[in-house]
Amino acid sequence: MLSRACYLAGVSEAHPLPTHVIGDLHGHLAVFEGLLGRAGLCRDGRWSGGAARLLLLGDFFNRGPQGLGCLELAMRLQEEAERASGGVEALIGNHDLLLLAAYRFGEGSGSSGTFVTRWRDNGGVAADLERFGDAHATWLSARPALLRAGGTLYLHADATFYDAMGASIEAVNRAFWTLLAGRDAAAWERLLDAFAEHKAFWGAGERRARGTLERFGARRLVHAHTPISKLTGQPSATVTAPLVYHGGLCTDVDHELYRGGPGFIYRP
């Protein structure tokens, strides 16, 4: 597993590029396993990708039956890939943060109700929270919010709140980790509210995308979070490839598994 120090350095341009990128999983373990198997990355639940480098863009949980199964597979593959000179990393998504909040605060109240209620109302699956433990929380809380490699910025959400959290990738990741290590319920709630933004870069948002790229020292960005069909209007079942927009400036890889999408792996 890459250390936090690597991410606090912004993941330099010398960092190995991801060879495979997967968007929101939302508890769809069978699809996840199928994608990995067809790509030669996982066989019989074990890493088989050699030196390949897999990046998951977050949202293991909610809206699907086996979020914890998805997380545990990623955790195991990360250890196995490292021994094979490969790599597995994941960014933290808003639904991951929702589960962490429910686990951390339980029935503790925010201004809009309890954290458990908020998690449940956003597709929370009882079995995930019941089995979620400290080892899962520690691993998930250590994931970066932003990653840059080869001039590309990887982020979970097509949202502008990252810009407000810091002037660099290092600062944003530090801000996330500081919040996740604390018990300031109001701060968690504010981040959850901000993380709910969608479509910030779509349409007239090209200027915002360019501003985000300039801030974080990248030339293009890859995000998940917003299902592609919500931008294109196409049926979810036909979403089989990333959506590239603004002339290659932005790429959406949310394959909308919870809406019936078949899933795909993006090869940068």
Helices and strands as residue ranges (DSSP letters): H 4-8, E 20-22, H 29-38, E 42-43, E 46-47, E 53-56, H 67-83, E 87-90, H 94-105, E 109-110, E 113-114, H 115-121, H 126-131, H 134-141, E 146-149, E 152-155, H 161-165, H 169-181, H 185-195, G 203-205, H 206-216, E 220-223, H 229-232, G 236-238, E 243-245, E 250-252, G 257-259
